[in-house]
C-alpha cells in the first residue's frame, strides 16, 4: 500500500509543480509589463523579476 501512496504523491507533486510554474510564469509576465518606476515601488528591479516570480510561486509549496 505504501508503494501506491508514493506513486500518488509523486504524481500529485508533479501536477502541483506545473501549477506553481504556471503561477510563476504569469507573475513574471505581469511584472515584466510594469515600468521600472512601478517595479521600484515594489522593491524590485528588472533583474529581480525572474527570481521573485519563482520564489513567490514555489515558496508556498
HELIX and SHEET records of a PDB file:
HELIX    1   1 UNK A    2  UNK A   32  1                                  31    
HELIX    2   2 UNK A   36  UNK A   41  1                                   6    
HELIX    3   3 UNK A   46  UNK A   48  5                                   3    
HELIX    4   4 UNK A   49  UNK A   59  1                                  11    
END                                                                             
